[in-house]
């Protein structure tokens, strides 16, 4: 696989994952409010579950090419489970005093 194909595969997966993460955030604000970053939590749980399934699938079954491996595991699951959004939202909650309201 050449570098351009790898970059494009990861980009496609990351675009889908980032879009899902965004909409999980929007929907969670509508249903749960903004007191806690539920969208990030949901994204991380779903992304971790997908990553776990994919790792087992790739390690035990090996039916997919490296292109799909990069697209799904690195791009999609990687963009869903990025820890930076959780870190930013946690710091915002701490600095605004919102964390004390939940515990």
MDTraj code that builds the backbone (N, CA, C; nanometers):
import mdtraj as md
import numpy as np

residues = "UNK UNK UNK UNK UNK UNK UNK UNK UNK UNK UNK UNK UNK UNK UNK UNK UNK UNK UNK UNK UNK UNK UNK UNK UNK UNK UNK UNK UNK UNK UNK UNK UNK UNK UNK UNK UNK UNK UNK UNK UNK UNK UNK UNK UNK UNK UNK UNK UNK UNK UNK UNK UNK UNK UNK UNK UNK UNK UNK UNK UNK UNK UNK UNK UNK UNK UNK UNK UNK UNK UNK UNK UNK UNK UNK UNK UNK UNK UNK UNK UNK UNK UNK UNK UNK UNK UNK UNK UNK UNK UNK UNK UNK UNK UNK UNK UNK UNK UNK UNK UNK UNK UNK".split()
xyz = np.array([
    [0.0842, -0.1171, 0.0000],
    [0.0000, 0.0000, 0.0000],
    [0.0889, 0.1237, 0.0000],
    [0.0551, 0.2178, -0.0848],
    [0.1366, 0.3389, -0.0884],
    [0.0883, 0.4415, 0.0142],
    [0.1673, 0.5418, 0.0346],
    [0.1409, 0.6418, 0.1372],
    [0.0128, 0.7187, 0.1108],
    [-0.0138, 0.7535, -0.0137],
    [-0.1343, 0.8294, -0.0463],
    [-0.2604, 0.7491, -0.0141],
    [-0.2592, 0.6219, -0.0463],
    [-0.3735, 0.5355, -0.0152],
    [-0.3934, 0.5259, 0.1355],
    [-0.2849, 0.5158, 0.2099],
    [-0.2943, 0.5112, 0.3561],
    [-0.3546, 0.6398, 0.4109],
    [-0.3070, 0.7522, 0.3626],
    [-0.3563, 0.8825, 0.4085],
    [-0.5044, 0.8986, 0.3746],
    [-0.5426, 0.8613, 0.2541],
    [-0.6827, 0.8729, 0.2148],
    [-0.7721, 0.7804, 0.2971],
    [-0.7266, 0.6596, 0.3245],
    [-0.8049, 0.5649, 0.4052],
    [-0.8279, 0.6185, 0.5455],
    [-0.7225, 0.6669, 0.6069],
    [-0.7342, 0.7225, 0.7417],
    [-0.8237, 0.8460, 0.7394],
    [-0.8089, 0.9297, 0.6388],
    [-0.8881, 1.0532, 0.6286],
    [-1.0368, 1.0251, 0.6161],
    [-1.0725, 0.9267, 0.5365],
    [-1.2140, 0.8921, 0.5199],
    [-1.2725, 0.8435, 0.6521],
    [-1.2022, 0.7532, 0.7187],
    [-1.2489, 0.7029, 0.8478],
    [-1.2565, 0.8121, 0.9523],
    [-1.1560, 0.8989, 0.9554],
    [-1.1526, 1.0076, 1.0538],
    [-1.2640, 1.1088, 1.0289],
    [-1.2964, 1.1335, 0.9041],
    [-1.4054, 1.2252, 0.8717],
    [-1.5380, 1.1717, 0.9240],
    [-1.5630, 1.0439, 0.9023],
    [-1.6871, 0.9820, 0.9516],
    [-1.6882, 0.9823, 1.1044],
    [-1.5766, 0.9459, 1.1668],
    [-1.5685, 0.9416, 1.3125],
    [-1.5868, 1.0784, 1.3759],
    [-1.5228, 1.1788, 1.3195],
    [-1.5342, 1.3144, 1.3746],
    [-1.6762, 1.3686, 1.3578],
    [-1.7395, 1.3366, 1.2469],
    [-1.8773, 1.3788, 1.2248],
    [-1.9710, 1.3116, 1.3250],
    [-1.9506, 1.1824, 1.3483],
    [-2.0307, 1.1108, 1.4488],
    [-2.0096, 1.1704, 1.5876],
    [-1.8848, 1.1994, 1.6206],
    [-1.8550, 1.2588, 1.7514],
    [-1.9286, 1.3923, 1.7662],
    [-1.9280, 1.4738, 1.6632],
    [-1.9961, 1.6024, 1.6661],
    [-2.1460, 1.5848, 1.6910],
    [-2.2086, 1.4926, 1.6175],
    [-2.3524, 1.4734, 1.6329],
    [-2.3883, 1.4044, 1.7642],
    [-2.3028, 1.3186, 1.8168],
    [-2.3261, 1.2636, 1.9508],
    [-2.3302, 1.3779, 2.0523],
    [-2.2427, 1.4755, 2.0345],
    [-2.2410, 1.5917, 2.1229],
    [-2.3669, 1.6748, 2.1110],
    [-2.4107, 1.6985, 1.9884],
    [-2.5331, 1.7770, 1.9650],
    [-2.6540, 1.7066, 2.0258],
    [-2.6689, 1.5769, 1.9977],
    [-2.7847, 1.5031, 2.0482],
    [-2.7812, 1.4907, 2.2001],
    [-2.6642, 1.4724, 2.2566],
    [-2.6559, 1.4594, 2.4026],
    [-2.6898, 1.5913, 2.4714],
    [-2.6552, 1.7040, 2.4098],
    [-2.6945, 1.8341, 2.4664],
    [-2.8464, 1.8490, 2.4686],
    [-2.9111, 1.8010, 2.3633],
    [-3.0567, 1.8110, 2.3560],
    [-3.1247, 1.7223, 2.4600],
    [-3.0698, 1.6039, 2.4833],
    [-3.1357, 1.5080, 2.5722],
    [-3.0901, 1.5157, 2.7172],
    [-2.9621, 1.5482, 2.7399],
    [-2.9075, 1.5440, 2.8749],
    [-2.8675, 1.6803, 2.9304],
    [-2.8624, 1.7819, 2.8466],
    [-2.8178, 1.9129, 2.8905],
    [-2.6662, 1.9246, 2.8835],
    [-2.6148, 2.0382, 2.9321],
    [-2.4710, 2.0624, 2.9197],
    [-2.3969, 2.0567, 3.0521],
    [-2.4580, 1.9985, 3.1539],
    [-2.3922, 1.9893, 3.2846],
    [-2.2754, 1.8917, 3.2851],
    [-2.2759, 1.7945, 3.1949],
    [-2.1703, 1.6942, 3.1864],
    [-2.1486, 1.6617, 3.0390],
    [-2.0252, 1.6359, 2.9954],
    [-1.9982, 1.6085, 2.8528],
    [-2.0382, 1.4658, 2.8120],
    [-2.1693, 1.4401, 2.8110],
    [-2.2187, 1.3064, 2.7771],
    [-2.1851, 1.2662, 2.6339],
    [-2.1835, 1.3614, 2.5424],
    [-2.1495, 1.3295, 2.4039],
    [-2.0100, 1.2713, 2.3910],
    [-1.9149, 1.3280, 2.4635],
    [-1.7783, 1.2767, 2.4631],
    [-1.7728, 1.1389, 2.5266],
    [-1.8436, 1.1214, 2.6360],
    [-1.8479, 0.9915, 2.7020],
    [-1.9066, 0.8857, 2.6095],
    [-2.0168, 0.9173, 2.5454],
    [-2.0803, 0.8242, 2.4521],
    [-1.9871, 0.7926, 2.3361],
    [-1.9227, 0.8947, 2.2811],
    [-1.8285, 0.8739, 2.1703],
    [-1.7145, 0.7822, 2.2105],
    [-1.6599, 0.8046, 2.3290],
    [-1.5476, 0.7219, 2.3746],
    [-1.5902, 0.5780, 2.3997],
    [-1.7082, 0.5574, 2.4540],
    [-1.7562, 0.4207, 2.4776],
    [-1.7815, 0.3488, 2.3455],
    [-1.8516, 0.4137, 2.2555],
    [-1.8807, 0.3514, 2.1255],
    [-1.7518, 0.3280, 2.0469],
    [-1.6639, 0.4275, 2.0443],
    [-1.5370, 0.4131, 1.9715],
    [-1.4494, 0.3034, 2.0289],
    [-1.4453, 0.2913, 2.1605],
    [-1.3663, 0.1854, 2.2232],
    [-1.4245, 0.0482, 2.1930],
    [-1.5566, 0.0390, 2.1937],
    [-1.6222, -0.0868, 2.1600],
    [-1.5919, -0.1262, 2.0152],
    [-1.6033, -0.0303, 1.9242],
    [-1.5717, -0.0557, 1.7833],
    [-1.4255, -0.0970, 1.7684],
    [-1.3362, -0.0262, 1.8350],
    [-1.1933, -0.0590, 1.8272],
    [-1.1677, -0.1998, 1.8793],
    [-1.2302, -0.2365, 1.9915],
    [-1.2131, -0.3707, 2.0454],
    [-1.2611, -0.4777, 1.9494],
    [-1.3780, -0.4564, 1.8904],
    [-1.4293, -0.5526, 1.7922],
    [-1.3371, -0.5634, 1.6712],
    [-1.2909, -0.4494, 1.6238],
    [-1.2045, -0.4498, 1.5058],
    [-1.0712, -0.5170, 1.5335],
    [-1.0130, -0.4935, 1.6498],
    [-0.8848, -0.5560, 1.6831],
    [-0.9006, -0.7073, 1.6852],
    [-1.0059, -0.7557, 1.7498],
    [-1.0293, -0.9008, 1.7525],
    [-1.0529, -0.9519, 1.6116],
    [-1.1319, -0.8788, 1.5349],
    [-1.1610, -0.9208, 1.3978],
    [-1.0339, -0.9266, 1.3135],
    [-0.9507, -0.8233, 1.3231],
    [-0.8288, -0.8198, 1.2422],
    [-0.7277, -0.9233, 1.2878],
    [-0.7188, -0.9475, 1.4187],
    [-0.6207, -1.0422, 1.4698],
    [-0.6620, -1.1871, 1.4472],
    [-0.7909, -1.2159, 1.4581],
    [-0.8352, -1.3546, 1.4490],
    [-0.8902, -1.3925, 1.3126],
    [-0.9494, -1.3014, 1.2433],
    [-1.0148, -1.3344, 1.1169],
    [-0.9302, -1.2969, 0.9946],
    [-0.8706, -1.1793, 0.9981],
    [-0.7844, -1.1286, 0.8907],
    [-0.8508, -1.1297, 0.7535],
    [-0.9786, -1.0906, 0.7488],
    [-1.0490, -1.0857, 0.6223],
    [-1.0357, -0.9523, 0.5505],
    [-0.9937, -0.8503, 0.6198],
    [-0.9897, -0.7173, 0.5601],
    [-0.8476, -0.6766, 0.5249],
    [-0.8397, -0.5949, 0.4247],
    [-0.7096, -0.5453, 0.3803],
    [-0.6590, -0.4369, 0.4744],
    [-0.5354, -0.3970, 0.4555],
    [-0.4761, -0.2906, 0.5360],
    [-0.5487, -0.1584, 0.5143],
    [-0.6028, -0.1383, 0.3969],
    [-0.6786, -0.0163, 0.3676],
    [-0.7968, -0.0025, 0.4636],
    [-0.8726, -0.1099, 0.4797],
    [-0.9872, -0.1065, 0.5711],
    [-0.9429, -0.1011, 0.7165],
    [-0.8331, -0.1652, 0.7461],
    [-0.7774, -0.1596, 0.8815],
    [-0.7469, -0.0145, 0.9189],
    [-0.6799, 0.0569, 0.8317],
    [-0.6467, 0.1972, 0.8578],
    [-0.7724, 0.2845, 0.8638],
    [-0.8649, 0.2593, 0.7726],
    [-0.9861, 0.3401, 0.7665],
    [-1.0710, 0.3220, 0.8918],
    [-1.0932, 0.1986, 0.9318],
    [-1.1850, 0.1715, 1.0420],
    [-1.1210, 0.1851, 1.1794],
    [-1.0039, 0.1266, 1.1969],
    [-0.9432, 0.1263, 1.3296],
    [-0.8716, 0.2580, 1.3594],
    [-0.7851, 0.2999, 1.2702],
    [-0.7078, 0.4224, 1.2939],
    [-0.7936, 0.5465, 1.2721],
    [-0.8665, 0.5515, 1.1608],
    [-0.9451, 0.6700, 1.1284],
    [-1.0730, 0.6818, 1.2084],
    [-1.1640, 0.5860, 1.1914],
    [-1.2957, 0.5939, 1.2548],
    [-1.2883, 0.5811, 1.4065],
    [-1.2366, 0.4697, 1.4548],
    [-1.2306, 0.4488, 1.6003],
    [-1.1358, 0.5484, 1.6663],
    [-1.0284, 0.5832, 1.5988],
    [-0.9338, 0.6789, 1.6551],
    [-0.9932, 0.8173, 1.6728],
    [-1.0728, 0.8616, 1.5753],
    [-1.1328, 0.9948, 1.5890],
    [-1.2488, 0.9952, 1.6876],
    [-1.3149, 0.8816, 1.7061],
    [-1.4214, 0.8740, 1.8059],
    [-1.3677, 0.8741, 1.9478],
    [-1.2530, 0.8129, 1.9694],
    [-1.2026, 0.7944, 2.1051],
    [-1.0933, 0.8922, 2.1443],
    [-1.0757, 0.9968, 2.0705],
    [-0.9708, 1.0917, 2.1047],
    [-0.9926, 1.1472, 2.2444],
    [-0.8907, 1.1455, 2.3221],
    [-0.9004, 1.1863, 2.4614],
    [-0.8937, 1.3383, 2.4776],
    [-0.8524, 1.4081, 2.3754],
    [-0.8357, 1.5527, 2.3885],
    [-0.9675, 1.6235, 2.4170],
    [-1.0755, 1.5811, 2.3564],
    [-1.2046, 1.6451, 2.3813],
    [-1.2472, 1.6252, 2.5260],
    [-1.2288, 1.5061, 2.5788],
    [-1.2624, 1.4788, 2.7183],
    [-1.1766, 1.5636, 2.8116],
    [-1.0498, 1.5762, 2.7795],
    [-0.9599, 1.6564, 2.8626],
    [-1.0021, 1.8021, 2.8651],
    [-1.0330, 1.8567, 2.7504],
    [-1.0747, 1.9967, 2.7412],
    [-1.2039, 2.0195, 2.8185],
    [-1.3008, 1.9303, 2.8010],
    [-1.4277, 1.9472, 2.8695],
    [-1.4129, 1.9298, 3.0207],
    [-1.3240, 1.8418, 3.0638],
    [-1.2994, 1.8230, 3.2072],
    [-1.2388, 1.9480, 3.2691],
    [-1.1429, 2.0089, 3.2001],
    [-1.0816, 2.1323, 3.2499],
    [-1.1850, 2.2438, 3.2545],
    [-1.2710, 2.2522, 3.1533],
    [-1.3754, 2.3544, 3.1534],
    [-1.4708, 2.3350, 3.2714],
    [-1.5061, 2.2098, 3.2999],
    [-1.5953, 2.1827, 3.4126],
    [-1.5292, 2.2175, 3.5453],
    [-1.4030, 2.1845, 3.5584],
    [-1.3314, 2.2170, 3.6822],
    [-1.3188, 2.3673, 3.7017],
    [-1.2845, 2.4383, 3.5954],
    [-1.2634, 2.5821, 3.6083],
    [-1.3938, 2.6580, 3.6328],
    [-1.5054, 2.6039, 3.5840],
    [-1.6331, 2.6718, 3.6050],
    [-1.7036, 2.6275, 3.7331],
    [-1.6498, 2.5249, 3.7982],
    [-1.7088, 2.4763, 3.9224],
    [-1.8217, 2.3773, 3.9017],
    [-1.8460, 2.3349, 3.7783],
    [-1.9549, 2.2416, 3.7501],
    [-1.9299, 2.1014, 3.8021],
    [-1.8076, 2.0624, 3.8208],
    [-1.7769, 1.9268, 3.8648],
    [-1.8301, 1.9013, 4.0057],
    [-1.8322, 2.0027, 4.0901],
    [-1.8780, 1.9866, 4.2278],
    [-2.0276, 1.9589, 4.2352],
    [-2.1020, 1.9978, 4.1364],
    [-2.2467, 1.9792, 4.1365],
    [-2.2868, 1.8340, 4.1130],
    [-2.1960, 1.7533, 4.0586],
    [-2.2296, 1.6159, 4.0213],
    [-2.1868, 1.5143, 4.1247],
    [-2.1095, 1.5562, 4.2251],
    [-2.0576, 1.4582, 4.3209],
    [-2.0939, 1.4921, 4.4620],
])
top = md.Topology()
chain = top.add_chain()
for i, resn in enumerate(residues, 1):
    res = top.add_residue(resn, chain, resSeq=i)
    for name in ("N", "CA", "C"):
        top.add_atom(name, md.element.get_by_symbol(name[0]), res)
traj = md.Trajectory(xyz[None], top)
